[in-house]
């Protein structure tokens, strides 16, 4: 009887080891997921401080989760809430800033077929009263040129999370993976607001500039988020 008990214990032990091994392989095979969050409340507070809450609204469309280095561009909407003011978005003076590197990067407003030299100045975008401008934007350095088609497309991530594994950022990467720290970046929009009758007509005074800092956080999601019943949360 004792021999049978020892044999059963051995089989149970092997079974538990096998299940644990397979379970660990499953965890390792699950893609790491991160969540990007637009801090809209912070933006709204800035608009109130500048008395722009009745003239301007800013929103960003984001997915519930992304794989590492997946997000290469931002879908942003800027609403002109006013009845008699024009809003101009100064793309060339706007920037994307990654907090851990303190790097300030020029913003490029994406077009369907981006064939022009990226160094060419960008014209400001006009948002008429009661209208909304929706654009896709990213940093200049994420673009790569297709030598055959002659077009530029976004190939690199806005925030290169994987690259943090090496060099002085390794500790930050480990803290991020362990979910004890978040990554941060911001889109700093430069806007000019004027009454419609003034605009930017030749000879007219340039409307005063305002800067709206649009912050984002990136946090590592637990591996359980990738399970089928959690993906829609």
Residue frames as qw, qx, qy, qz and C-alpha x, y, z in Angstrom:
[[0.000, 0.885, 0.466, 0.000, 0.00, 0.00, 0.00],
 [0.314, -0.781, 0.099, 0.531, 2.84, 2.33, 0.90],
 [0.428, -0.090, 0.588, 0.681, 4.40, 1.69, -2.51],
 [0.188, 0.649, 0.634, 0.375, 1.19, 2.71, -4.26],
 [0.188, -0.921, -0.253, 0.227, 1.01, 5.86, -2.10],
 [0.402, -0.556, 0.324, 0.651, 4.57, 6.84, -3.00],
 [0.356, 0.204, 0.677, 0.611, 3.81, 6.23, -6.67],
 [0.056, 0.820, 0.547, 0.158, 0.67, 8.36, -6.53],
 [0.291, -0.857, -0.031, 0.423, 2.57, 11.16, -4.78],
 [0.434, -0.270, 0.507, 0.694, 5.27, 11.00, -7.46],
 [0.248, 0.484, 0.680, 0.491, 2.68, 11.17, -10.26],
 [0.103, -0.909, -0.397, 0.072, 0.94, 14.10, -8.51],
 [0.387, -0.689, 0.166, 0.590, 4.23, 15.92, -8.12],
 [0.369, 0.007, 0.619, 0.693, 5.09, 15.46, -11.81],
 [0.121, 0.702, 0.645, 0.278, 1.59, 16.62, -12.74],
 [0.211, -0.909, -0.209, 0.291, 1.88, 19.79, -10.63],
 [0.401, -0.479, 0.376, 0.684, 5.31, 20.57, -12.09],
 [0.316, 0.270, 0.697, 0.584, 3.96, 20.06, -15.61],
 [0.012, 0.840, 0.530, 0.111, 0.93, 22.28, -15.04],
 [0.313, -0.827, -0.013, 0.467, 3.11, 24.98, -13.44],
 [0.420, -0.228, 0.518, 0.709, 5.54, 24.85, -16.36],
 [0.209, 0.503, 0.681, 0.490, 2.73, 25.16, -18.93],
 [0.138, -0.900, -0.396, 0.117, 1.12, 27.97, -16.94],
 [0.364, -0.674, 0.180, 0.617, 4.41, 29.89, -16.85],
 [0.351, 0.058, 0.631, 0.689, 4.81, 29.41, -20.60],
 [0.082, 0.741, 0.625, 0.231, 1.30, 30.80, -21.10],
 [0.237, -0.886, -0.162, 0.363, 2.13, 33.90, -19.07],
 [0.393, -0.447, 0.407, 0.693, 5.35, 34.45, -21.00],
 [0.303, 0.286, 0.710, 0.568, 3.51, 34.10, -24.32],
 [0.039, 0.859, 0.504, -0.076, 0.98, 36.81, -23.44],
 [0.383, 0.553, 0.064, 0.737, 1.87, 40.15, -25.01],
 [0.271, -0.351, -0.404, 0.800, 2.73, 42.92, -22.58],
 [0.046, 0.753, 0.515, 0.406, 0.02, 45.54, -22.62],
 [0.249, -0.174, -0.272, 0.913, 0.17, 49.20, -21.66],
 [0.053, 0.810, 0.584, 0.012, -2.48, 51.86, -21.19],
 [0.251, 0.192, 0.057, 0.947, -2.14, 55.43, -22.43],
 [0.130, -0.749, -0.614, 0.215, -4.23, 57.95, -20.54],
 [0.184, 0.529, 0.145, 0.816, -4.92, 61.52, -21.63],
 [0.260, -0.383, -0.577, 0.673, -5.13, 63.75, -18.55],
 [0.032, 0.625, 0.494, 0.604, -8.13, 65.72, -19.74],
 [0.419, -0.821, -0.368, 0.121, -8.85, 67.15, -16.30],
 [0.520, -0.435, 0.079, 0.731, -5.42, 68.80, -16.22],
 [0.242, 0.250, 0.468, 0.813, -6.07, 70.35, -19.64],
 [0.192, -0.757, -0.536, -0.319, -9.50, 71.63, -18.59],
 [0.489, -0.731, -0.218, 0.422, -7.94, 73.27, -15.52],
 [0.428, -0.174, 0.260, 0.848, -5.42, 75.05, -17.75],
 [0.067, 0.500, 0.554, 0.662, -8.19, 76.32, -20.01],
 [0.349, -0.829, -0.438, -0.004, -10.01, 77.73, -16.96],
 [0.526, -0.550, -0.026, 0.648, -6.85, 79.46, -15.75],
 [0.254, -0.083, 0.400, 0.877, -6.49, 81.14, -19.16],
 [0.409, 0.464, 0.317, -0.719, -10.25, 81.91, -19.40],
 [0.272, 0.300, -0.688, -0.603, -10.51, 79.69, -22.47],
 [0.283, 0.110, 0.929, -0.212, -13.00, 77.12, -21.18],
 [0.501, 0.606, 0.441, -0.433, -15.83, 78.70, -23.20],
 [0.387, 0.743, -0.331, -0.434, -13.74, 79.02, -26.36],
 [0.392, 0.515, -0.755, -0.105, -11.77, 75.81, -26.59],
 [0.874, -0.238, 0.338, -0.257, -12.07, 72.07, -26.01],
 [0.293, 0.569, -0.758, -0.126, -9.40, 69.40, -26.55],
 [0.885, -0.147, 0.360, -0.255, -9.86, 65.62, -26.69],
 [0.140, 0.519, -0.814, -0.220, -7.74, 62.65, -27.75],
 [0.926, 0.038, -0.089, -0.364, -8.93, 59.27, -29.02],
 [0.009, -0.522, 0.846, -0.107, -7.07, 56.30, -27.53],
 [0.724, -0.062, -0.650, -0.223, -7.57, 52.54, -27.49],
 [0.776, -0.593, -0.012, -0.213, -8.18, 50.65, -24.25],
 [0.701, -0.524, 0.406, 0.263, -4.69, 49.13, -24.46],
 [0.554, 0.746, -0.356, -0.100, -1.64, 48.86, -26.70],
 [0.935, -0.037, -0.074, 0.346, 1.30, 46.54, -27.12],
 [0.480, -0.619, 0.155, 0.602, 4.73, 47.94, -26.30],
 [0.205, -0.359, 0.448, 0.793, 5.89, 50.51, -28.87],
 [0.315, 0.487, 0.779, 0.238, 2.59, 50.24, -30.78],
 [0.101, 0.907, 0.348, -0.216, 1.37, 53.84, -30.48],
 [0.563, 0.070, 0.280, 0.774, 3.00, 55.89, -33.23],
 [0.002, -0.317, -0.235, -0.919, 0.57, 58.82, -33.57],
 [0.066, 0.354, 0.653, -0.666, -2.18, 60.67, -31.75],
 [0.016, -0.551, -0.642, -0.533, -5.71, 61.37, -32.97],
 [0.155, -0.329, -0.418, 0.832, -6.57, 64.78, -31.54],
 [0.037, 0.714, 0.574, 0.399, -9.71, 66.92, -31.81],
 [0.198, -0.195, -0.250, 0.927, -9.73, 70.67, -31.07],
 [0.029, 0.714, 0.683, 0.152, -13.14, 72.28, -30.72],
 [0.077, 0.158, -0.029, 0.984, -13.82, 75.98, -31.22],
 [0.096, -0.550, -0.795, 0.237, -16.73, 76.63, -28.85],
 [0.041, -0.447, -0.154, 0.880, -16.91, 80.37, -29.44],
 [0.451, 0.730, 0.499, -0.124, -19.33, 82.33, -31.61],
 [0.340, 0.940, 0.005, 0.032, -16.95, 84.99, -32.91],
 [0.295, -0.764, 0.544, 0.183, -13.35, 83.86, -32.46],
 [0.827, 0.445, -0.341, -0.036, -11.02, 82.06, -34.83],
 [0.703, -0.566, 0.421, 0.088, -8.49, 79.57, -33.46],
 [0.619, 0.652, -0.437, -0.020, -5.22, 78.90, -35.27],
 [0.904, -0.359, 0.192, 0.131, -3.10, 75.87, -34.41],
 [0.209, 0.846, -0.488, -0.055, 0.60, 76.66, -34.82],
 [0.998, -0.010, -0.050, 0.026, 1.96, 73.20, -35.59],
 [0.648, 0.521, -0.327, 0.449, 5.57, 74.27, -36.16],
 [0.036, -0.572, 0.483, -0.662, 5.87, 75.73, -32.67],
 [0.853, -0.345, 0.098, -0.379, 4.05, 72.86, -30.99],
 [0.242, 0.516, -0.811, 0.131, 6.08, 70.01, -29.53],
 [0.906, -0.265, -0.296, -0.147, 6.02, 66.54, -28.00],
 [0.031, -0.677, 0.612, -0.407, 8.00, 66.21, -24.78],
 [0.842, -0.155, -0.516, 0.030, 9.00, 62.88, -23.21],
 [0.454, -0.849, 0.121, -0.240, 9.51, 63.49, -19.51],
 [0.870, -0.398, 0.186, 0.223, 12.15, 60.87, -18.67],
 [0.712, 0.177, 0.224, 0.641, 14.46, 62.12, -21.45],
 [0.072, -0.746, -0.123, 0.651, 13.45, 65.81, -21.36],
 [0.310, 0.016, 0.624, 0.717, 13.51, 65.60, -25.15],
 [0.372, 0.617, 0.254, -0.645, 11.42, 68.18, -27.02],
 [0.386, 0.085, 0.775, 0.492, 10.36, 67.01, -30.48],
 [0.246, 0.204, -0.231, -0.919, 8.75, 68.94, -33.31],
 [0.555, 0.341, 0.671, -0.354, 5.14, 68.06, -34.05],
 [0.071, 0.112, -0.681, -0.720, 4.11, 67.01, -37.55],
 [0.642, 0.291, 0.334, -0.626, 0.48, 67.12, -38.65],
 [0.401, -0.042, 0.866, 0.297, 0.02, 63.98, -40.71],
 [0.548, 0.424, -0.151, -0.705, -1.52, 64.09, -44.19],
 [0.934, 0.166, 0.238, -0.206, -2.77, 61.10, -46.26],
 [0.854, 0.347, 0.034, 0.386, 0.23, 61.18, -48.63],
 [0.342, -0.889, 0.150, 0.265, 3.10, 62.86, -46.86],
 [0.816, 0.391, 0.131, 0.405, 5.54, 63.53, -49.69],
 [0.131, 0.931, -0.132, 0.315, 6.95, 66.90, -48.74],
 [0.490, 0.301, -0.559, 0.598, 10.25, 67.47, -47.00],
 [0.525, -0.625, -0.552, 0.171, 9.56, 67.33, -43.27],
 [0.422, -0.264, -0.163, 0.852, 11.72, 70.40, -42.77],
 [0.007, -0.421, -0.384, -0.822, 9.31, 72.58, -44.76],
 [0.170, 0.010, 0.472, -0.865, 7.29, 74.89, -42.47],
 [0.026, -0.450, -0.889, -0.081, 3.70, 73.83, -41.79],
 [0.181, -0.420, -0.203, -0.866, 0.83, 76.23, -42.30],
 [0.230, 0.006, 0.662, -0.713, -1.32, 76.93, -39.23],
 [0.118, -0.387, -0.875, -0.266, -4.72, 75.23, -39.17],
 [0.273, -0.183, 0.073, -0.942, -7.79, 77.46, -38.86],
 [0.104, -0.390, -0.904, 0.138, -10.74, 76.37, -36.71],
 [0.190, -0.408, -0.264, -0.853, -13.81, 78.49, -37.45],
 [0.387, -0.184, 0.477, -0.767, -16.39, 79.28, -34.73],
 [0.796, 0.017, 0.343, -0.498, -18.48, 76.28, -33.64],
 [0.822, 0.412, -0.376, -0.118, -16.29, 73.90, -35.66],
 [0.767, -0.497, 0.403, 0.053, -13.97, 71.05, -34.64],
 [0.444, 0.679, -0.575, -0.111, -10.60, 70.20, -36.15],
 [0.917, -0.245, 0.313, -0.030, -9.61, 66.51, -36.06],
 [0.445, 0.741, -0.502, -0.013, -6.02, 65.70, -36.96],
 [0.961, -0.175, -0.056, 0.208, -3.46, 62.94, -36.58],
 [0.092, 0.905, -0.369, 0.192, -0.19, 64.21, -35.18],
 [0.934, -0.221, -0.068, 0.272, 3.12, 62.75, -34.12],
 [0.380, -0.773, 0.285, 0.420, 6.75, 63.66, -33.58],
 [0.469, 0.761, -0.356, -0.272, 9.00, 64.44, -36.53],
 [0.010, -0.561, 0.828, 0.029, 11.54, 61.78, -35.63],
 [0.665, 0.044, 0.709, -0.231, 9.08, 58.86, -35.86],
 [0.714, 0.626, 0.035, -0.312, 8.83, 59.22, -39.65],
 [0.499, -0.287, 0.673, 0.464, 10.80, 57.21, -42.18],
 [0.455, 0.580, -0.231, -0.635, 10.81, 57.81, -45.93],
 [0.825, 0.209, 0.521, 0.056, 9.93, 55.11, -48.43],
 [0.228, -0.462, 0.498, 0.697, 12.57, 55.48, -51.15],
 [0.209, 0.242, 0.826, 0.464, 10.31, 53.93, -53.82],
 [0.004, 0.766, 0.636, 0.092, 7.02, 55.69, -53.07],
 [0.253, 0.390, -0.049, 0.884, 8.70, 58.89, -51.90],
 [0.483, -0.681, -0.208, -0.510, 6.30, 59.17, -48.96],
 [0.046, 0.354, -0.706, 0.612, 6.88, 59.42, -45.22],
 [0.721, -0.421, -0.431, -0.343, 5.09, 57.22, -42.71],
 [0.444, -0.665, 0.438, -0.410, 5.24, 56.80, -38.95],
 [0.785, 0.191, -0.589, 0.032, 7.48, 53.81, -38.21],
 [0.366, 0.132, -0.685, 0.615, 8.73, 54.45, -34.68],
 [0.363, -0.662, -0.648, 0.098, 6.73, 54.74, -31.43],
 [0.102, -0.885, -0.021, -0.454, 5.99, 58.09, -29.83],
 [0.435, -0.704, 0.509, -0.237, 7.58, 56.69, -26.66],
 [0.684, 0.338, -0.647, -0.012, 10.11, 53.91, -27.22],
 [0.745, -0.548, 0.222, -0.310, 9.45, 51.78, -24.15],
 [0.984, 0.045, -0.035, 0.170, 11.58, 48.82, -25.26],
 [0.524, 0.616, -0.267, 0.524, 14.65, 51.03, -25.66],
 [0.380, -0.768, 0.269, -0.439, 14.56, 51.81, -21.94],
 [0.972, -0.226, -0.051, 0.038, 15.88, 48.30, -21.17],
 [0.782, 0.160, -0.093, 0.595, 19.43, 49.44, -21.91],
 [0.285, 0.491, -0.123, 0.814, 21.63, 52.14, -20.48],
 [0.032, 0.111, -0.512, 0.851, 20.80, 54.58, -17.67],
 [0.576, -0.131, -0.058, -0.805, 17.04, 54.06, -18.09],
 [0.482, -0.001, -0.874, -0.064, 17.15, 50.38, -17.13],
 [0.055, -0.175, -0.755, 0.630, 15.97, 51.03, -13.56],
 [0.418, 0.229, 0.084, -0.875, 13.08, 53.13, -14.85],
 [0.573, 0.123, -0.652, -0.482, 12.17, 50.29, -17.23],
 [0.354, -0.081, -0.905, 0.222, 12.19, 47.72, -14.43],
 [0.126, 0.229, 0.543, -0.798, 10.08, 49.97, -12.20],
 [0.508, 0.210, -0.222, -0.805, 7.65, 50.43, -15.10],
 [0.541, 0.049, -0.802, -0.247, 7.43, 46.68, -15.74],
 [0.272, -0.182, -0.837, 0.438, 6.87, 46.08, -12.02],
 [0.191, -0.710, -0.524, -0.430, 4.11, 48.73, -12.13],
 [0.467, -0.591, -0.349, 0.557, 5.69, 50.92, -9.47],
 [0.092, -0.500, 0.120, 0.853, 6.23, 53.81, -11.89],
 [0.565, 0.699, 0.437, -0.045, 4.45, 55.32, -14.86],
 [0.449, 0.040, 0.330, 0.829, 5.93, 56.96, -17.94],
 [0.138, 0.814, 0.352, -0.441, 4.87, 60.47, -18.92],
 [0.352, 0.095, 0.406, 0.838, 4.90, 62.60, -22.04],
 [0.170, 0.699, 0.408, -0.562, 3.02, 65.67, -23.20],
 [0.386, 0.523, 0.486, 0.585, 1.77, 67.37, -26.34],
 [0.166, -0.560, -0.204, 0.786, 2.36, 71.09, -26.03],
 [0.348, 0.654, 0.572, 0.352, -0.03, 72.87, -28.37],
 [0.165, -0.291, -0.009, 0.942, 0.64, 76.44, -29.45],
 [0.174, 0.682, 0.694, 0.155, -2.60, 78.24, -30.32],
 [0.073, -0.060, 0.014, 0.995, -3.53, 81.74, -31.44],
 [0.053, 0.640, 0.762, -0.081, -7.02, 83.09, -30.84],
 [0.047, -0.130, 0.085, 0.987, -8.50, 86.20, -32.42],
 [0.482, 0.512, 0.401, -0.588, -11.84, 87.75, -33.28],
 [0.670, 0.387, 0.591, 0.227, -13.07, 86.61, -36.66],
 [0.343, 0.929, 0.137, 0.000, -12.97, 90.13, -38.16],
 [0.171, -0.851, 0.461, 0.184, -9.24, 90.39, -37.44],
 [0.972, 0.217, 0.072, 0.057, -7.92, 86.93, -38.30],
 [0.623, -0.400, 0.360, 0.567, -4.50, 86.70, -39.84],
 [0.530, 0.807, 0.240, 0.105, -5.14, 89.00, -42.78],
 [0.638, 0.289, -0.031, 0.713, -2.08, 90.70, -44.36],
 [0.083, 0.526, -0.113, 0.839, -1.00, 93.63, -42.24],
 [0.652, -0.630, -0.167, -0.388, -3.09, 92.61, -39.24],
 [0.238, -0.627, 0.650, -0.358, -1.54, 92.13, -35.83],
 [0.512, 0.072, -0.856, -0.014, -0.65, 88.54, -35.02],
 [0.698, -0.565, -0.193, -0.395, -3.10, 87.22, -32.40],
 [0.310, -0.653, 0.614, -0.317, -1.64, 86.53, -28.96],
 [0.582, 0.201, -0.787, -0.039, -0.20, 83.07, -28.40],
 [0.682, -0.451, 0.372, -0.441, -1.34, 80.62, -25.77],
 [0.344, 0.325, -0.881, 0.001, 0.22, 77.27, -24.89],
 [0.833, -0.265, 0.119, -0.471, -1.85, 74.32, -23.71],
 [0.034, 0.430, -0.899, 0.078, 0.09, 71.43, -22.20],
 [0.871, -0.042, -0.159, -0.464, -1.69, 68.12, -22.85],
 [0.172, -0.511, 0.826, -0.164, -0.15, 65.48, -20.55],
 [0.874, 0.046, -0.385, -0.292, -0.31, 61.71, -20.96],
 [0.459, -0.513, 0.702, -0.184, 0.64, 58.83, -18.69],
 [0.719, 0.240, -0.613, -0.222, 1.61, 55.29, -19.69],
 [0.530, -0.442, 0.625, -0.365, 1.16, 52.45, -17.26],
 [0.239, 0.198, -0.937, -0.159, 1.91, 48.76, -17.53],
 [0.777, -0.194, -0.070, -0.595, -1.20, 46.61, -17.31],
 [0.564, -0.331, 0.738, -0.167, -1.12, 43.34, -15.32],
 [0.038, 0.185, -0.892, -0.410, -0.70, 40.21, -17.41],
 [0.251, 0.378, 0.858, -0.240, -4.26, 39.17, -16.49],
 [0.337, 0.588, 0.062, -0.733, -5.55, 42.04, -18.66],
 [0.243, 0.372, -0.704, -0.553, -4.65, 40.02, -21.76],
 [0.229, 0.172, 0.952, -0.110, -7.06, 37.22, -20.79],
 [0.016, -0.361, -0.688, -0.629, -10.09, 37.10, -23.13],
 [0.275, -0.731, -0.624, -0.034, -12.66, 38.02, -20.44],
 [0.363, -0.682, -0.174, 0.610, -10.67, 41.11, -19.38],
 [0.441, 0.112, 0.384, 0.803, -9.79, 42.63, -22.75],
 [0.006, -0.664, -0.474, -0.579, -12.89, 44.81, -22.99],
 [0.448, -0.740, -0.390, 0.316, -12.54, 46.33, -19.54]]
